[in-house]
C-alpha cells in the first residue's frame, strides 16, 4: 500500500496544525497546574499532575513499542540521528519520546509540501497515522480529564474568569480536532475521496457530542466526586470487556495490545471511536443508546443533587434547567449531524488502495508461479521464493489497514 499512497498538501498542513495544537494543549495543561499552585489549591493540582503523568507514561510506552518494531522505517533526519546514537529509549524514559515523533512528523510533512522525493511513498502517511493515534490517546486520557477539572472549578466559582471559559472551549475543540485528524489520515486509504464536506460534518458532529459528555461528567463530579470515580471505573470496565471481545489485534506486541484495549475503553467513555473489528450499524446504535442513557443518568443525578443541596452549593451563573436545555440541543444537533454523515458521506462499499486480506484458509499456491512472477523461471519458483518476492507489509502499514477497515469497512 505504501507505494500507492500520496498525501495531499492540505493533509500535510492538517498534520502540521495538529503538531501546533499539541503544544498549545500542553501549554494549557501547564497553565492549569500553575494557576492551581497560585491559588494554593494543592488537591486539584495534585490530581491534575497525576493525570498528566499517567497519560504521558502510557503514551511513551506505546510510542516506544512502535519504535522498537524490527521493520520500523526511520527516514527523518532527527529520528535517524537519535536512533543511531541509541537515545530513543532514554528519551521515552524522560517523557520526551512524543516530542521526537512530533519533530519527525513536522520534518516529513514539510518535505512533502516542498515535493521532496526523499522519503518512500506512503511513509509520510504512516507517520501521520501513528502521531494521530497518539494525539487521540493524549486528548482522551489527559486533556479530557483536565477539562473536567476546569469545569468543576468553574461551576464551584460564582464569577468564573472569561479566560478560563475560553480554555475550556478551546480544549474541547482540540479533542474534536484530534478525532478528525485520525479520521482524515484513514481516509487517505480510499481510492475515491470526496471533498472536504465529509470532514466538516464529521468534525461538527464530534464538536457537538463530545462536549456534552465531558460537561455531563464534570457536572456530576462537581456534586458527587467519589461516585464519579466509581462510575468511571464501572463504565470503563464494561467498555474494556467489550473491546476485549472484539479481538482486533491491532498491536504486534501482546502487552501493547492489552494496553491498547485499556486505552480504547477510556476513549469510548468520552466518544464513539471505531477502534475494533466489525463496527456495524447495530453496534453503533447500541453504543449510542448506552451512552445517551448513561449521560442522562449523570445529568439527572446532578440536577437532583443540586435541588437537594441548593442551600449549601454555590448558585450557578445560569439556571440549571436552561443549562440542561442547551446540552440537550447540543446532543440533538450532534446526533442529526452524525446521521447525516453516515447517510450521505460515509462510504457504503469502499474501495481501498490496498487489497483486503481474505481470512479463509487457502492453499499455498492457487495460481501458476509463472503468472505471479515474471522475472523468475517457473522451475525455480517455490513458495519461499514467492514470499520473498512479495512486497513486505510493515507493522505501521498493518495498523493503518486495520484502522481503515474498522472505520470504513
C-alpha positions in Angstrom: 0.0 0.0 0.0 2.8 2.4 0.7 3.7 2.8 -2.9 0.1 3.7 -3.7 -0.4 6.4 -1.1 0.4 10.0 -1.8 -0.5 12.6 0.9 -2.3 15.7 -0.4 -0.7 19.0 0.6 -3.8 20.0 2.7 -3.4 16.8 4.7 0.2 17.7 5.5 -1.0 21.1 6.5 -3.5 19.5 8.8 -0.8 17.3 10.3 1.4 20.4 11.0 -1.6 22.0 12.5 -2.0 19.1 14.9 1.6 19.5 15.9 0.9 23.1 16.8 -2.2 22.2 18.7 -0.4 19.6 20.6 1.9 22.2 22.0 -1.0 24.6 22.6 -2.8 21.9 24.5 0.3 21.2 26.5 0.7 24.9 27.4 -2.9 25.0 28.5 -2.3 22.0 30.8 0.8 23.6 32.3 -1.1 26.8 32.8 -3.8 25.0 34.7 -1.2 23.5 37.1 0.4 26.9 37.6 -3.0 28.5 38.2 -3.8 25.9 40.8 -0.5 26.4 42.5 -1.0 30.2 42.8 -4.5 29.6 44.2 -3.0 27.1 46.7 -5.4 24.5 45.6 -3.0 21.7 46.1 -5.6 18.9 46.0 -6.7 19.8 42.5 -3.1 20.5 41.5 -2.0 17.0 42.7 -4.9 15.4 40.8 -4.0 17.4 37.6 -0.3 16.4 37.8 -1.2 12.8 38.4 -3.5 12.7 35.4 -0.8 14.3 33.2 1.9 11.9 34.3 -0.3 8.8 33.8 -1.3 9.8 30.3 2.3 10.7 29.5 3.7 7.4 30.7 1.1 5.4 28.7 1.9 7.4 25.5 5.6 6.9 25.9 5.2 3.2 26.3 3.0 2.9 23.1 5.4 5.2 21.2 8.5 3.1 22.3 6.7 -0.1 21.3 6.2 1.2 17.8 9.7 2.5 17.6 11.0 -0.9 18.7 9.3 -2.8 15.8 12.0 -4.6 13.7 10.5 -3.3 10.4 10.2 0.3 11.6 11.4 2.8 9.0 13.2 5.8 10.4 13.7 8.2 7.4 13.7 11.6 9.1 17.0 13.3 10.0 16.1 13.8 13.6 14.8 10.2 14.2 17.8 8.7 12.4 20.2 10.7 14.4 18.6 9.8 17.7 18.4 6.1 16.8 22.0 5.9 15.6 23.2 7.3 18.9 20.9 5.0 21.0 18.9 7.8 22.6 15.4 6.6 21.7 14.9 4.6 24.9 16.3 7.3 27.1 14.1 10.0 25.5 11.0 7.9 26.3 12.1 7.3 29.9 12.5 11.1 30.2 8.9 11.5 28.8 10.3 13.2 25.6 9.6 10.4 23.1 6.4 12.2 21.8 8.5 15.3 21.1 10.8 13.2 18.9 7.8 12.0 17.0 6.4 15.5 16.6 9.8 16.7 15.2 9.8 13.8 12.8 6.2 14.5 11.7 7.0 18.2 11.2 10.1 17.3 9.1 8.4 14.7 6.9 5.3 16.8 6.2 7.3 20.0 5.4 9.3 17.9 2.9 6.1 16.5 1.5 4.8 20.1 1.0 8.0 21.0 -0.8 7.7 18.0 -3.1 10.9 16.5 -1.9 11.2 12.9 -3.1 13.4 11.7 -0.3 11.0 9.5 1.6 9.4 6.3 0.5 5.9 6.9 -0.9 3.4 6.4 1.8 5.9 6.7 4.7 4.6 10.2 5.5 1.0 8.7 5.8 2.2 6.1 8.2 4.0 8.7 10.3 0.9 10.9 10.4 -1.3 7.9 11.3 0.9 7.0 14.3 1.0 10.6 15.6 -2.8 10.9 15.1 -3.3 7.8 17.2 -1.0 9.1 20.0 -2.6 12.5 19.8 -6.1 11.0 20.2 -4.9 8.9 23.1 -3.5 12.0 24.8 -6.6 14.1 24.3 -8.9 11.4 25.8 -6.6 10.3 28.6 -5.0 13.6 29.5 -6.9 16.6 28.1 -10.5 15.4 28.7 -9.9 14.8 32.5 -8.1 18.2 32.7 -11.2 19.8 31.1 -13.4 18.1 33.6 -11.3 19.5 36.4 -11.6 23.0 34.9 -15.3 22.7 34.6 -15.7 21.5 38.2 -13.7 24.5 39.4 -15.7 26.9 37.2 -19.0 25.5 38.5 -17.9 26.0 42.0 -16.9 29.6 41.4 -19.6 32.3 41.3 -17.7 34.5 39.0 -15.5 32.5 36.6 -12.9 34.2 34.6 -13.6 34.6 30.8 -10.1 33.2 30.0 -11.0 30.0 31.9 -14.1 29.6 29.9 -12.1 30.2 26.7 -9.6 27.5 27.7 -12.4 25.0 28.3 -13.9 25.7 24.9 -10.5 25.5 23.2 -9.7 22.2 24.9 -13.0 20.7 23.8 -12.4 21.8 20.2 -8.9 20.3 20.3 -10.3 16.9 21.3 -12.7 17.0 18.4 -9.9 18.0 16.1 -7.8 15.0 17.2 -10.7 12.7 16.2 -10.9 14.5 12.8 -7.2 14.2 12.2 -7.2 10.5 12.8 -10.2 10.0 10.5 -8.6 12.2 7.9 -5.5 10.1 7.8 -7.5 6.9 7.4 -9.5 8.5 4.6 -6.3 8.6 2.5 -6.6 4.8 2.0 -9.8 5.3 0.0 -9.5 5.3 -3.8 -12.3 7.7 -4.2 -12.2 10.5 -1.7 -14.9 13.1 -1.6 -14.2 16.8 -1.0 -13.9 18.5 2.4 -17.6 18.4 3.2 -17.5 14.9 4.9 -14.6 16.1 7.2 -16.5 19.2 8.1 -19.7 17.3 9.0 -17.6 14.7 10.9 -15.8 17.5 12.9 -19.1 19.3 13.7 -20.7 16.1 14.8 -17.9 15.4 17.3 -17.8 19.1 18.3 -21.4 18.9 19.5 -21.4 15.4 21.0 -18.1 15.3 22.9 -18.6 18.5 24.9 -22.0 17.1 26.1 -20.4 14.0 27.5 -17.5 15.9 29.1 -19.8 18.5 30.7 -22.1 15.9 32.0 -19.3 14.0 33.7 -17.9 17.3 35.1 -21.3 18.4 36.5 -21.8 15.0 38.1 -18.3 15.2 39.6 -18.9 18.7 41.0 -21.6 17.4 43.4 -20.7 13.7 43.8 -16.9 13.4 43.2 -16.5 10.0 44.9 -19.4 8.4 43.0 -18.0 9.9 39.8 -14.8 7.8 40.3 -16.9 4.7 40.9 -19.0 5.4 37.8 -15.9 5.9 35.6 -14.3 2.6 36.6 -17.5 0.7 36.3 -18.4 2.1 32.8 -14.7 1.8 31.7 -14.6 -1.8 32.8 -17.7 -2.6 30.7 -16.2 -0.9 27.7 -12.9 -2.6 28.2 -14.6 -6.0 28.3 -16.4 -5.1 25.1 -13.1 -4.1 23.5 -11.6 -7.4 24.7 -14.3 -9.5 23.0 -13.6 -7.8 19.6 -10.2 -9.5 19.2 -8.9 -6.8 16.9 -5.1 -7.5 17.4 -4.0 -4.0 16.4 -0.6 -4.2 18.1 2.1 -6.7 17.2 3.2 -6.9 20.8 0.8 -8.8 23.2 1.4 -6.4 26.1 0.9 -3.5 23.7 -2.4 -5.0 22.6 -3.7 -5.2 26.2 -2.6 -1.6 26.8 -4.5 -0.5 23.6 -7.7 -2.1 24.8 -7.3 -0.3 28.1 -6.9 3.0 26.2 -9.9 2.1 24.0 -12.1 1.8 27.0 -11.1 5.3 28.1 -11.7 6.7 24.6 -15.2 5.1 24.4 -16.0 6.7 27.8 -16.0 10.0 26.0 -16.5 9.4 22.3 -17.5 6.7 19.8 -14.3 5.6 18.1 -14.1 2.8 15.5 -11.2 1.0 17.0 -12.3 -2.6 16.7 -13.3 -5.1 14.0 -16.7 -5.3 12.6 -18.1 -1.9 13.7 -21.6 -2.3 12.3 -24.7 -0.1 12.4 -26.2 -2.2 15.2 -23.1 -1.9 17.4 -23.0 1.9 16.8 -26.7 2.1 17.8 -26.1 0.0 20.9 -23.2 2.3 21.9 -25.2 5.5 21.2 -28.2 4.3 23.3 -26.0 3.2 26.1 -24.0 6.4 26.3 -27.2 8.5 26.0 -28.8 6.7 28.9 -25.6 7.0 30.9 -25.3 10.7 30.2 -28.9 11.3 31.1 -28.4 9.5 34.3 -25.4 11.7 35.2 -27.3 14.9 34.4 -30.4 13.7 36.3 -28.3 12.9 39.4 -26.6 16.2 39.2 -29.9 18.1 38.9 -31.4 16.1 41.8 -28.3 16.7 44.0 -28.3 20.5 43.3 -32.0 20.6 44.1 -31.5 18.9 47.4 -28.3 20.8 48.4 -29.2 24.1 46.8 -28.7 25.9 50.2 -25.1 24.6 50.6 -23.9 24.7 47.0 -22.9 27.9 45.2 -25.5 29.2 42.8 -24.8 28.6 39.1 -24.3 31.5 36.7 -27.1 30.0 34.6 -30.4 28.4 35.5 -29.9 24.6 35.7 -33.0 23.9 33.6 -31.6 26.3 30.9 -28.2 24.5 31.0 -29.9 21.1 30.6 -31.9 22.5 27.6 -28.7 23.8 26.0 -27.0 20.4 26.5 -30.0 18.6 25.0 -29.9 20.9 22.0 -26.2 20.2 21.5 -26.7 16.5 21.6 -29.7 16.6 19.3 -27.7 18.7 16.8 -24.7 16.4 17.0 -26.9 13.3 16.6 -28.5 14.7 13.5 -25.1 15.5 12.0 -23.9 12.0 12.8 -26.9 10.5 11.0 -26.3 12.9 8.1 -22.6 11.8 7.9 -23.4 8.1 7.8 -26.3 8.6 5.4 -24.7 10.9 2.8 -20.9 10.8 3.2 -19.8 7.6 4.8 -18.7 5.1 2.0 -21.2 2.3 1.7 -18.9 -0.1 -0.3 -15.5 1.5 0.0 -12.6 0.7 -2.4 -9.3 0.8 -0.7 -5.8 1.4 -2.1 -4.8 -1.9 -0.7 -6.1 -5.5 -1.0 -8.3 -6.6 1.8 -6.9 -9.9 3.1 -9.1 -12.9 2.8 -9.4 -14.6 6.2 -10.4 -18.0 4.8 -7.5 -20.6 4.6 -6.2 -21.2 1.1 -3.6 -23.5 -0.4 -0.1 -22.0 -0.6 -0.3 -21.8 -4.4 -3.6 -21.1 -6.2 -2.1 -19.8 -9.4 0.8 -20.7 -11.6 4.1 -19.2 -10.4 4.7 -18.0 -13.9 1.7 -15.8 -13.7 2.8 -14.3 -10.4 6.4 -13.7 -11.0 7.7 -12.7 -14.4 11.4 -12.4 -13.6 11.9 -15.9 -12.3 11.8 -19.2 -14.2 8.8 -21.4 -13.3 11.1 -24.3 -12.4 13.0 -22.3 -9.8 9.9 -20.9 -8.1 9.0 -22.2 -4.7 6.5 -20.9 -2.1 9.5 -19.5 -0.2 10.7 -17.6 -3.3 7.3 -16.1 -3.8 7.1 -15.0 -0.2 10.4 -13.2 -0.5 9.4 -11.5 -3.8 6.1 -10.2 -2.4 6.0 -6.7 -1.1 6.7 -6.6 2.6 4.0 -5.0 4.7 5.3 -3.2 7.7 3.7 -3.2 11.2 2.8 0.5 10.8 1.1 -0.3 7.5 -0.8 -3.2 9.0 -2.1 -0.9 11.8 -3.3 1.6 9.3 -5.0 -1.0 7.2 -6.9 -2.4 10.2 -7.9 1.1 11.4 -9.2 2.0 7.9 -11.1 -1.3 7.6 -12.6 -0.7 11.1 -13.8 2.8 10.2 -14.8 2.3 6.5 -15.1 -1.4 6.1 
